[in-house]
Amino acid sequence: MNKFKRITMSAILCMIMIISLATVSFANQVIYEEIEDEVISSGVTHKNILRFGKGGWLNINALYVDLDDTSIRLEIVQSPEGLSHREPLSQMVGRYDNVIGAINGDFFHVTTPAAPTGVVVRDGKLISSPEPGGNSLATLFIGNNNQAWVDYWKFNLSIVTDKGNTIHLGNINKFSKNYLDIALIDRNWGTHSPGFAEYYEDITEVVVIDDVVTEVRRKQPSVEIPEDGYIILATQLQAPGLFDSLEVGDRLTIKQDLGKSIEDIKMAIGGGTALVKDGKIVSFTQSVSGDHPRTAIGITRDRSELILVTIDGRHTSYKGVDGRQLAEMMIELGSYEAIIMDGGGSTTMMKRSPGDFEARVINHPSDGVERKIINGIAVVSTAPAGSLRGIKAEIDNEKIFAGTPYKIDVKAFDKNYNPMKINYSKVNFSLKSGEGNFSGTNFIPTEPGKTVIGVEYLGAVSEVILDVLPPGESQEGAVAKDSLNKPYEVDGEKIFIHSGIQFKNYTLLDRIVTNRIGSLINKNFDLSLFTGKVDSKLGSNIKKQMVFAGPGHNSVEWGDNLVIQLDNSKDGIRQTDFDQWPWLQNLIGTTNKKNIFVVMSKPIFGEGGFTDKLEANLLMDTLAGLSERGKNVFVFYEGENISVDITDGVRYISTGVYNCDISKNPQEIFKYIEFNINDKETTYQIKSLFE
């Protein structure tokens, strides 16, 4: 069973799913790649790329948005309290209907009040000016012709009075340290001005309503920003000049020179450095070094499609990327131009899958929860309700066991990919393969193996594909009920399996154990496997071939058996030595041996297991693939006690640890595992050294 796909989704009309599990060439050091493409609305497709290589895992989400599709629109979302407030993306998105996707937006000043660093334009109106001296920060903008661009904006802002006086504006709706530059704030910023405070002690605020000055205030408390006006303010050196320049009754005109025709811009949002121009990586204007979570937006060559991208990082599995890797990925995804957006803990993507009523966060925010951000971009569907297009069915369980009921969740969507409510009385379930029974919307598998459930609703069909495990197959910490764990009937080749042994004081009991193991192996066994280091005092007594889990990786072919030694001493295979992965894939991909024995010092899962759980899943899936090919697969590792755990047909066997405790019965604490292999079967038993 593929542990990356525990939720089984049917093939549906709206989804094109490409899953590549094959080994990619060693040259680009990619070991595993899985790609899914799903149409989530007219004009919007979601792509997920899960990739594992020498540097670890990449989890890439991309939304492709057709700007010419009239049934969707883009919204710059923010807190309703204004540009100066932050909140999670899901909270911003929750105020809109029919959001099918969203991504975090601009960088921001981590101050009180907060503020976006870059520009905001909505429908030809400047909401927030570019960053002063913003040659290092680019802007993404979309014209009224639905073409998108990335560029660096220069600007000049001023206010001209009806008396001919000109006042230079430092910014509009932007945080400026202590407002040292003259600033303009309106209701897009918030509801109230900063007002007099210890750090704004000489503040001057000019209230303007309908372009006419109604009040000139100095060192006064905060005042409400007028709905149909704005406030001009400054402190320190600029405050006296502002106070002397304006009088009640002055009529003002705001001049905005952005080097662009602002009326022709449908939407603009600030970001960081441009990453790609003309399909090539450009020189970066800000530091983007180090592997971190990243957000970026790309534009296709014809400028009619946006590519909204997140890459996860700061995670036990996902490492993130630096700026150059991000730019390379944007080109790979189809970007002709690209801009980096705020990343790190801010990196967030939301998606509404067909049949779902709400968009949800689909990436892995590095803080463990969504970070409060300054703004984002939401993709909103405006398509009307239509007739049924399709359904999808799924069972949301990580492991499916025979004899246990599981709820089948069915979702429907119309021809415009809008979600539709399901009338479960009209849903029909059928069993296409496998064994089991239905009880309402629950399915109870009765036999292990591949099971396919057919689902029909008002003429639309779907499938749920399951790998059903035997009841109680996984029994960690105990000896699982196993058909191979039994006394042999026909004597065959034998393998002795034990934990590693390192003596401390080499007591009399240690000597007895050494002699017993050496004598037993030399007399009765053809091969010995140890899951840890073997003390030289014992090793010198063993005359037969021996494999132990030490540094490095190796393999031994013996009869119809393949023994694989892996090194996971640094809590994973990749962390210890990535070269083990391509070597292992090539080895198991070409072997014709019946029995596969894998020896390592640490477990894959649980306490002391891989820190990278996705790598653990990948290794277990890789070994499960051998089991599906009809091979007996055994994984041995050093654990606290001898135990057997069977998962997806693979037997994970803890060999225990050597414990020379004279207070306990030697028959109980000194045990080993004996394998017997003959032409008919492979069996094993757990035995005492002192029977």
N, C-alpha and C positions, 0 to 999 in steps of 0.2 A: 504494500500500500504506500502510495506517495504521501509522505507526511507533509509536503507543501500544499497538498490539495485535499485536506480532510473534509472540507465542505464540497460536496460533489454537485456540480452544476451541469444541467443538461445542455445539449446542443439546441440553440434557439436561433430564430431568424435574424435577430438583431446582433448576434455575437459571432465574430470571427476569432477563433482561439487558435493560436499557434504555440505549441509546447515543444521545445527542442531540448531533449535530454542527452543528446549525443555529445561525445567528447569533441571539443574544438581543438584546433591545432595547437601544439605546444608554443608556437611562435608568439601568440598573443597571450599565452598563459591563462586562458579561460578554461576551466574544468567543467563548469555546468552553466547552462543558460536556459531560462524559461521565459517565453514572451507570450503575453496575452493581449489581444486587441478586442475591444468591445465598443460597439456603437451605443452611445447612451442617449443620443437625441439626434434629430435631424441637424446635420452640420457639426456634430461634436463626437469625437472618438476618444476613448481612453486607452492608453497603452501602459502596461506594466512590464518592466524588464527586471528579472531577478538573475544576477550574474555572480559567479564565484570564480575567483582566480587567485593569483599569487598575493595580491594585496588584500584579499578578504572578499566580503560580499558587497555588491552594489544593489540597492533597491531603488529603482527609477520609476517614477510615475510621470506620465505626460498626457495632457489634454490638448487635442488638436481641434481648434475652433475656426470654422469657416466664417470669415467676416462678411461674406456676401449672402449668407443664409438669412432670409428675412424673418425666420421663426425664432431667432435667438437675438439677445442683446447683451452687451457687457455693462456692468455696473461697478463703479468704484465704491466699495462699501467701507463704512467707518462707524464709529460710535455716534449715536444721535446727539450726544452731548457736545459734539464738535471735534475739530481736528486736534484739539489739545488733550483729548482723552484716548485711552487705549482700552481694548477689550479683545477677547478671543475671537478668532475668525468665525467659529460656529455661531457665536452670539450675534455678530454682525449679519451673517447670512440668514439667521433665523427670522429676521424681520421682512424677508422677501419671500414671495411665493414662487414655486417652480424653479428654484435654483438647482441646476444640474451639475455644476462644478464650481470650484472656487480655489483661490490660491492667495497666500499672503503677499503683501505688496512692498511698499517703500521702506527704506531704513528710517530710523527715527531717533530723535534726541531723548535719551533716558533722563528726563528732567521732569519737574513739576512747575508749569504745565509741560506736557510732552508736545512733540510736533513732528511732522514728516520732514525729512531733509530735502526732498525734491518737490517738483511741481505737481499740482493737481489741476486739471482742466475738465470741466463737465459741460458738454453741449455749447462749446464756444465761449465759455465764461471761465476766467482765471479764478480759481478757488484758493490756491496757495502758490506763491511765486517760487521760482527756482532758488536753490541755495545760493546765498551771496558768494560771488567768486566761484560759481559752480562749474568751472571748466573740467573738474575731475569727476563730476556726476552726470551721467547721461539720463535721457528721458525717453520713455516709450510713448508714442502718440499715434492716434488713428484719425485720419482725415474723414471728412464727410463723404468722400468717395470710397470709404471702407478699405483704404490701403494703410498699412502700418509701417512705422519707421522707428529707428533708434538714432538719436543725435544728441549733441551737447548744445544746450540752449544758453545764449547770452541774453541779458535783459537790462532794461533801463526803466525804472519806475519813478514817476514824479506826480506831484499835485500842483495844478496851476489855479490861482485864484482869479476872480473876476477883476481884480486890480492889477493883474499882470505879474504877480509874484509867483516864483516857482520854488517848490519845496521838494528836495530829493527824498525819495522813499527807499529805505533799505530793504524792506520786504513787505509782503502781504500775507497775513495769517501764518507767520513763521516765528518760532521762538528765537530770540536773540538774547544773548547773555545780558541780563539786567536791562534789556532794551536800550543798548547803547546807540543803536541806529534807530532812526525814525521808522516806526512800523504802523501798519494799518491792520486792524482786526474787525471782522464783522461776525454775523451770526454763524458763519461756517466755522469760526474759531471756538465759540462757546456762547454763553449767555451773559457773562459779566467781564468787565475789564479787570486788570490786575489791581488797580487802586494803590493807595499809599501803603507802604510797608517799610520795615527797617532797611531792606535792601533795595527798595524803590523810593527812598525818602524824598527825593526831589522830582518825582514823576509829574509830568505834564500830560493831561489827557484832553483831547478836543473831540466833543460829541458832534457828529454830523448826521442830519436827517434830511433825506431828499436832496442831498448835495449842498445843503446849507448848514453853516456852523451855527449850532444852537447853544453851545456852552464851551467855554475854555476854562479848564480846571487845573489847579496845581496843588499837589500834596493833599488830595481829597480821597475819601474812601472809594472803594470799587463802585462802579455804576453799571447799570444794565445796558448792554449793547442794543441799540435800536433795531427793530425788525427791518425797517426800511432805510437803514443807514449804516454807519460805521464809526469807529473811534480811531483817531490818530494819536499816537503816544510816543514818548521818549523820556529818557532819564539822563542825568549827569550833564555832559557837555552839550548834548543836543537839546536838552529840555528848555533852557532859557530862550534859545532861538525860535523853537516851535511856539513857545508862549507868546513871544513878541510878534510872530509872523501872521497870526490869525486872530480875527475878531468875530464876535457874534454877528451874523448876517452875511458874512463872506460866502459867496457861491464858489464851489470847488469843482474842478474837473480832473479825473484821474487819467494820466497818460501811461499807457503800457506799450513798451517797445520790446518785443520778445524775439525779434528777427523772424517771426512767423505771423501769418494771418490767423490770429486766435479764433476768429469767427468761423474759419474753415476746419477747425479741429473739433472732432466729436468727443474725444477722450484723450487725456494725457496723464501719465503717472511717473513720478521720479523713481530712479533706481540707483545703481552704482555704476561701475565701469562698463563700457561696451565690451563684449567678449568676442564677437564675430562681426566682420564687415566683409561684404562681397564674398561670402562663403569661406573666409579665412580668419584665423585667429589674429587679433590686433594687439597692440601694446596696451597694457592695462594702466589705468589712471589711478588705481587705488590698490592697496595690498590685498591680495586674495590667496595668500600662502597658507599651507597647512590643510590637513584633511578635516573637513567639517560638513555638517548638513548644508545643503545649498538649494537656493531657489533661483530660477532664471526664466526668461521669456524669450522665445525665438520667433522669427518671422521667416516665412518661406520666400523663395526667390520672386514669386509673382506678387508678394506683399498682401495676399488675400487670406492668409491663414496665420493664426497665432499658435505657438507651441508653448504651453504653460508647463513647467517642469519642476519637480522636486526630487532631490536625492538625499536619502536618509544618512545620518551619521551620529557619532557619539553614542554608539549602541554596542552591545556585546557582540553583535554580528555585523552591523553595517558601519563601515569606517568613515564614510563620507569621501569627498574629493577636494582637491585644491582648484584654483581658478583655471589653470590650463586644462586639467582633466575635465572640468565642467564645460569649457569651451569646445573641447574635442567631442564631448558627448552631445552638445547642442548641434554640432555639425552632423554627427552621426544620425541624430533624430530628424534632420532635414532643415536646419536653420541656415538662412543666408545672412541674416543679421541676428544678434542676440545681445541681451543685457542681463547683468546679474541683479537680482533683487535682494532684499534682506534675507539672511540665512541664519545658521545656527539654531538656537531654540525657537526662532520665529518660523522656521520652515514648516509649512502646513499646506496640505491639499485635501479638498473635500470632493466627493463625487456622489451623484445619485444614479444608482444602477437601474435599468429598466425594471419596473415592478415595485421599486421602493418609493415611498412617499416623501422621504426626507433625504437630503444629502448628508453624508457622514464623513468624518476624517478617515482617510485611507492610508496615510503614511504613518510614520512612527516619530512624533515630535520628541526631540532629544531630552526635554525636561521631564518626560513621562506624562505630561499633560500639556494642553495648549498654552502657549505663552500669550500674554496680552500684547497685541500689535497695534500699529497706528492706522493701517488701512489694508485693503485687499481688493482683488478683482473677482467678481462673481459672474458666472455665465448663467443667464436666465432664459428659460424657454417661454415663448409667447404663443406657442402652437395651441390651437383649440382642441378640445376633446374629440376623439374619433372612435372608430370601430376597433374591435380587438385585433391586434397584430400577432401576439404570441404570449407564451407563458414560460416560466422557468420554475423548476422544482429543486429543492435541496434539503438535505438532512444535516443539521449543524451539530455534529458530534465528531470528536477527534478519533474515537475508536468505536467500531461497530462490532458487537458481540452477538452471537447466536443466542436466542432466548430472551433478549432484552428489547422492549418496545422503543421505537424512535419516531418522533413526529416528522411528517413530511410537510414542509412549508411550500406553498404554491403562491406564486406572484404572477400578476397579469399586467400587460401594458398595451396601449392602443397604437394605432398606425403612426401617431406622432410621438411615441415613446412616453406618453403620459401614463402614470400608474393608474390601475383600475382595481376596484374592490372585487374580491373573490367571493362568489356564492358557493361555499364548499359542498352544498347539497347537489351541485351539478358537476362536481369533480369526480372523475372515474379513475381508479387505480387498477393496474394489472401487473402480473408478474411475468416478465419476458424470459427470464432465466434465473436459476437459483431456487431456493425453497424458503417459504415464509407465509405469513398470514397478515391480513389487514384488519384493523379495528378502528373504524372511523378514519381519522387522518394519521393514525399510527401504523407503522409496519413492524412486525415481529419476525426477524429472520430465524429460521429453525436449523439451517445447516450452514457450515462455513463454506467459503468460496466466493467466486464472482457472482454478484446478483444485480439484475437490471430490472428496475421498476418503471413501467410505462404510466404516464399521466396524461389524461385528456380532459380538456375543459372547453366547452362550446366550439368544438372542432379544432382547437389548437392543441398541439401535443408536445410533450417533453419527456425526458428520461432522467432517472437517478441511477447512477452506476456506483455500486458498493463493493468493497472487499470485506466480506464478513469473516470475523475471526472466531475460532472455537470459544465456547464459554470459559472464562477464567484462564485464557491462554497466558496472560501476563500475571505472574505471581512473584513479584520481587521479594527477595529475602527468604525464599523457600525453594524447595525442589518442586518445579512444576510437574504436573501430571504429563508424562512424556512417554510415547510408545517406544522410544529408543532407550529409555532408562530401564534396563532389565538384564538379567543374566543371559549370557550367550549360550547357544546350543551347539554351535560348531566352532571349534578353536580356530583362530586366525591370527593375523598380525596384530600386535598390541602396542598401544601408546600409553605411557605413564605421564600423568599431568598433575602438577603440584604448584603451590605458590613458590615464590622465591624464598631463599633461606640465607640469612646472614646471622652468624653466631656472634654473641656478645662476649661471653666469658668462656665459651666452649666447655660446658659442664659435662659431667658424666652422662647425663641424659642426652645432651647434644651429640656426644660420641656414639651413643647407642642408636640415635635416630640416623646419624650419618651412615653408620655401618648397615643399618636396616634398609635405607633407601638405595644405597649403592648396590647391596647384594640383590635386592628385589629387582632393580632395573637390569642389572647384568645377567640375571638368571632368566627372567620372564618377559622382558620387553625389548622391542626393536628400536624404539625411539622414545625420548623423554622431552617434555615441554614444561618450562617453568615460566611463570608470569612475572617474575622479578629476578634480581641478581642471585647468582648461586655462589655461595662461599667456596673458596678454593679448596677447603678441607673436604667438602662434599664433591666438588667437581672433579678432583683428582681420583676419586673412588669410582666414578662412572666411566665405563669403558664403551658404552653404546653412544650412538649419535644423540646430541643434545641441542635443544634450541631454548634460549631464554630471552625474556623481554629486556633488552639492554639498549644502549645507544645505537642509532642507525636502523635501517630496514633491510630485510633480506627475505629470501624464499627458499624453500627446500621441497623438491619433488621426490616422493617416495611411494612407489607402487601407484595405486589409484588415488593418491592423496597429495594435496598441496598444502604446505605449511607456510603461512605468511607472518613474518615478524614486522610489526609496526611500532613506531616510536611516538607515543603521545605524552611523553614525560613533561612537556610544557603545557599540559591541559588542552591539547588538540593536536591534530596532525599538521595542519598548516603552520601553526605557531612554532612547532618543533622543527619541521623541515618540509616546506611546500613540495619539494621534489617527490615526496612520497605519493602525492595524489596522481600525477600522470603515470608514475611507475605502477601504482596499484591498479588504475583503470586499464592500462595495457595488459597487465598480468591477468586480471580476472576476465578480461574480454577475450582472451585467447586460450584460456585453460580448458582442457577436456577432462580434468580430474573429477572424480565422483565426490570426494570428501574435501572440504575446504576448512582448514584450521587456522584461525587468526589469533595471534598471541600479542598482547600488549600489557603494559604495566598498570594502567589505570582504566576505570570504566568509561563508557561512552556517555551515559546519563547518570544522574543522581549525584550524591556527594562525591567530590573528587573527580567528577566527569568533565567533559569538554565545557569550557567557558563559552564557546560559540555554539549555541544550541542548533543553529541552522546547519553548521558543519556536522554536528552529531546526527541530525536528521538525514543529511545527505549520505553520510557513511552507512547509516542503517538502511536507507533505501537502496544504496549500491549493493549491499550484502543481500537484501531481500530479492534483488534482481537475480542473484545466483540461485537462491532458493526456488524462484519461479522457473528457473531452467532445469529443475529437478535435482539439484545438488544438495547434499547435506552440508550445512554451514554451521560452524561452531566458533564462537568468539570467547576467548579466555582472558581474564584479567584478575588482578589481585584485589580482593575485597575483604571485608571483615569476616565473613563466614562463607562456607560453601553454599551456593544457591544457584538455581537455574531459572532463567526468565526467557520464555519463548515469545518472540514478537515477529510477526510476518514470516513465520516459518524458520527464523534464525534463532539458534539457541545461544543465549548469552550466559556464560557460566563463570561465576565468581569462584576462585580457587581457595578463598580464605587467606589467612596470613599465618606464618609460622609463629607459634607461641609455645615456648618451653616452660609451662606452668606445672611444677611438680605436685601442686595441690589437686590437680584434676586427673581424671581417669585417662591414661594415655590412649585407650581405645576410642575415646571421644574427641580428643583434641588433635591427634595425629592421623589425618586422613589424606587420601589421594583419590584421583579419578582414573579409572582404568577403561580404556577403549579397546574393543575387540572388533576387528574388521575382517570379514571373510567374503566369499563370492556372493553370498545371499543378502547380507545385511551388515549394518554398522550399529553397534550397541555400546552402551557405557554403563558403568556402575560406580557408586561412591563407596570406597572401602577404607578400612582402618589399616594402618601400617602394622598393627600388632594384633591381628586376628589370630 
